[in-house]
Amino acid sequence: MAIAIFDKAISEREFQRDVVAYLQTLIRFESVTPNQAGAIDWLTRELSDLGLQCEHFNVNGVSNLIASISFGTGPCVAFSGHIDVVPAATGQWLSPPFAGNIVCDSVYGRGAADMKGGVAAMLSATNNLINNSENKQGTLYWLITSDEEGEAEFGSQVIVNKLAEQGVVLDGCIVGEPTSHMCVGDTIKNGRRGALSARIKVTGKAGHVAYPDNTINAAFIAAKIVNYLSEQTWQLDEQSSKTTLQVTGINIDNVIDNLVPAYCEVTFNVRYSHAYSSEAIKALLTQSLSEFAHYFTIEWERPCEPYYTADTNDWSLLSHVEQAIYKQTGSYPLLSTSGGTSDGRFFANNHTQVIECGVRNNTIHQVNEHVPISDLVKIEEIYSSLLEQVFLNS
């Protein structure tokens, strides 16, 4: 039985909103990546009942859903989301992590914020659009995967490929990731920085520490490389999208205190502006370290390309999101490209505009992940306003 501790600040009407029940249901599916655990099956039934055409398919153990409904000529806009979650870390949960209980006016559980809350809110908003609005135009897609928190090899990328095979061209894509900071709607992502990791293996010459002239200390070379990396300048950066590089490891497999090390490994990660591509980052850093080239090899890992959506003079998803947030909060959101990568990168291209907008991210991946019911209701209202603007007023 759900635990419910009421607060006078939350009305009983808000507790009874469909979006609350939707989120509780989604949390109760123990959908740790890549298992959908019934969550996509449930979503398929809910969306089918609303009149959407659903295609649920599996690739290498990953479940994906493409659902759509056409209202006629108009913009083609998608909602992208994931129902998979990271494992529920052990700790002092106020409620079991897959129970979806209500505690102190918040829905608790793994995935409540990242991002089953967004999925629940968009489901409620889609219901409102279809059942409460007339004279709709355009096409709405739902694109859901169970492989966002993992390697993301068989999820959204596969969905993008399948849409391309079907000749579907999206004008816009709303990603329901948790983007808000202090209050719902205060921050949205109109892009994400790229990510690239690397492993540098430095090779020197071992020898006795008392005779350094006969050695090449791999640790000394590695230290110089780290220094060069730390002083790298990023001249193409913009104020809204800054590149950062962090060294994540310096490792020497040497347990002897009188031996100059012949090998040292340096690992680092770059989060880079949309002004660069992964190939440009590789070329820039390789050139910066060229004087040490005969001492090391470098392996590049896990490239994730950046994306950026600016306002346009024509149809603008960014403008629609900003107006929807202003209508519900009285304030315009901050635009940001900070944080990690997201599946938005798979959908963004020269034509498809991508904006991420969701609940607060202050408890994601933590013990006692939760979403206040007031926040859940607010993001549902923002989504409802957004869908009305896109499909009634575009």
LINTAMO-V560735 format. One record per backbone hydrogen bond with DSSP energy under -1.0 kcal/mol. NH is the residue of the N-H (numbers start at 1). CO is the residue of the C=O. If there is no record, write none. Layout:
# LINTAMO-V560735
nh co
NH CO
NH CO
This chain:
# LINTAMO-V560735
nh co
10 7
15 11
16 12
17 14
21 17
22 18
23 19
24 20
25 21
26 22
27 23
28 24
29 26
31 29
32 30
33 85
35 32
39 36
42 38
43 39
44 40
45 41
46 42
47 43
48 44
49 45
51 48
52 47
53 68
55 66
57 64
59 62
62 59
64 57
65 144
66 55
67 142
68 53
69 140
71 138
77 139
78 172
79 141
80 174
81 143
83 145
85 31
93 91
99 96
102 3
103 106
106 103
107 371
108 101
109 369
110 97
112 109
116 111
119 115
120 116
121 117
122 118
123 119
124 120
125 121
126 122
127 123
128 124
129 125
130 126
131 127
132 128
137 391
139 75
140 69
141 77
142 67
143 79
144 65
145 81
146 63
159 155
160 156
161 157
162 158
163 159
164 160
165 161
166 162
167 164
168 163
171 76
172 76
173 353
174 78
175 355
176 80
180 359
186 183
188 334
189 356
190 336
192 307
193 337
194 272
195 304
196 270
197 301
198 268
199 299
200 266
201 297
202 264
203 295
204 262
205 216
209 258
211 208
214 211
215 212
216 205
218 261
221 217
222 218
223 219
224 220
225 221
226 222
227 223
228 224
229 225
230 226
231 227
232 229
237 234
238 241
241 238
244 271
246 269
248 267
249 267
251 265
254 252
259 256
260 207
264 202
265 251
266 200
267 249
268 198
269 246
270 196
271 244
272 194
276 273
281 277
282 278
283 279
284 280
285 281
286 282
287 283
288 284
289 285
290 287
292 289
293 290
295 292
297 201
299 199
301 197
304 195
307 192
309 190
320 316
321 317
322 318
323 319
324 320
325 321
326 322
327 323
328 324
329 325
330 326
334 186
336 188
345 342
346 343
348 344
349 352
353 171
355 173
356 189
357 175
361 180
366 363
369 366
371 107
373 105
376 372
377 373
378 374
379 375
380 376
381 377
382 378
383 379
384 380
385 381
386 382
387 383
388 384
389 385
390 386
391 387
392 388
